[in-house]
Amino acid sequence: MWRYLIRRLIELVPTLLGVSIAVFLFIHAIPGDPARLLAGQDATLADVEAMRARLGLNHSLPVQYLYFVRNALRGDFGLSYRQQVPVLEVIREHFLPTLLLSVSAIVLAFVFGVLSGVMAATRRNSWLDLVVTGVSATGISIPSFFLGILLMYLFAVNLHWFPVTGSTSVRGLVLPAVSLALAPLATIARFVRSSFLEVVGEDFVRTASAKGLSDRTVTFKHALRNALIPVVTMTGLQFGFLLGGAVVIETVFNYTGLGWLLIQSIGFRDYPVLQVLLLLFALEFMLVNLLVDLTYGALDPRIRYG
Amino acid sequence: MAEAASSTAATPRAAGARGPRDLWRRFRRHRSGVVGLALTTVFALMALLGPVIRPYDPAQADYLNVSAGISAAHWLGTDNYGRDILSRTLVGARYSLSIGVLATAFSALLGSLWGLLTGYLGGWFDTLSGRIIDILLAFPGLLLAIGIIAIAGPGFKNVILATTIFGIPIFARLVRGSALALKERTYIEASQALAARPGRIMFRHVLPNILAPILVYVTLRIGTVILIAASLSFLGLGVQPPTPEWGAMLSEAQLYLAIDPLMAIAPGVAISLAVLGFNLLGDGLRDVLDPRIR
């Protein structure tokens, strides 16, 4: 298990290097000269050159990349253009709200997705099944930001149950989390339903029923456990996409997390912050995918890592 | 998904043997697939005829009629400038659908070509391109598209560029997997033994056999691209207001939510139904073309 984990972590390195090169080149592909930008409007030519030397932009591209990696390993990602404080400090401020939002959304999606999927599958072709299938087909088609706006109109503007925007309190978390959760919830419900129906047809489930176990035991201990294995992968993938989706939802609710910061940084052309955010999102996504593979083994004793 | 898709390739020529009439007969019985086809047809007509059938000029402001509710003159009311919401929504279909169709077509074309090449040629080229695909897919959701827009700037053409690049690795991976599986099959070996050129083998023998999963993917992708493009416009990174693009309309609408909720509901419902249509159509096609693709 440990050897497998270490091998997988080592395998991440080339991709991570590639991502870092892509993100490094990204800042160089942006039109405009960062030295001129940072030196200010009424800087002399000498000022601009001094700033260029300070930023290390006078070296060749490969050398600059090596500096970038060396500094990154020390946790030094430069200064935010906008706030003139270290990038990591800016990011640290916005990290917790995003973590809270995405974790609560995926928990909502998983719990209600599995529940409604199982309910639909055990009562196949009933009205409940129809509702779940219908809602999940619609759920993956509604843009999260439209759902967010609808919920905001109903529960914040009209009923005043929740703050409209700009709150990172627990009450402020509810509407963004629900908006963000619907699409993965729908996907998970659909997936659980079909995965469950597949497992129910298998011999070991029939055996369990035949030896007189109660319906509940058969459903939850035998069928669900086996149906859940692919669902875990699915949930992990959904969590990855959710990290991207958070960008839009945070903007809708003016929820000051990393996604909100990302859009702000584009608006203010704060490229150092943007660079690190892209790197961070990619790293998170890669780690989530690795975690998914590991959980897979924990749930299915047939899978052994060596 | 690539593994699942490659099982399609296990029965070469099977899709061809069924014939289009037989496929249509089976598609007709697929209830949600037919709903999807109906929805997508309606939106295609909207995109084609929208500018003709719209009751008002979508850019025409009417300051005496600002944020008016539903009436006989304005079926969906008017927005904060007094512009007719129905007309704007009708005309908006043209932007979302053309982005969805064009970007998906480009990425399917380029991605399939890439996947075919790397799957068939193998070797170091395959290893390198696998790494590049990994890197492109390492950015979750619309992050890659946002990064590209940050470099290229907002606007209609750049949204197509960003969503195209966003889709390329997905098609490349799908087609590569299928091509790899096909490569080992006897009839491919036979044509190799007959000294057919690699190009001929790829396009005459490999490609026709993976068209079915590509078609299914294309349909499902159009829905995704419409969603991504609308999200970009909503964030102010795509098509810009006052253009009546649905995502852009929604971002304007959010400011007037308390006084004019119809401004948000019309474009929001339009996006949802368009995406739903392509998703249902794609699911239906998948079930009919090959029930084994999941």
Interface residues (C-beta under 8 A of the other chain):
Chain A: P14 T15 G18 V19 A22 F26 A29 I30 P31 A137 T138 I140 S141 I142 P143 F145 F146 I149 L150 M152 Y153 V157 S194 G240 F241 L242 L243 G244 G245 V247 V248 T251 V252 L262 I263 I266 G267 L274 L278 F281 A282 E284 F285 M286
Chain B: S32 R131 I132 D134 I135 A138 F139 P140 G141 L142 L143 I146 G147 I149 A150 I151 G223 L227 A230 S231 F234 L235 G236 L237 G247 L250 A253 Q254 L257 A258 P261 A264 I265 G268 I271 S272 L273 V275 L276 N279 L280 R294
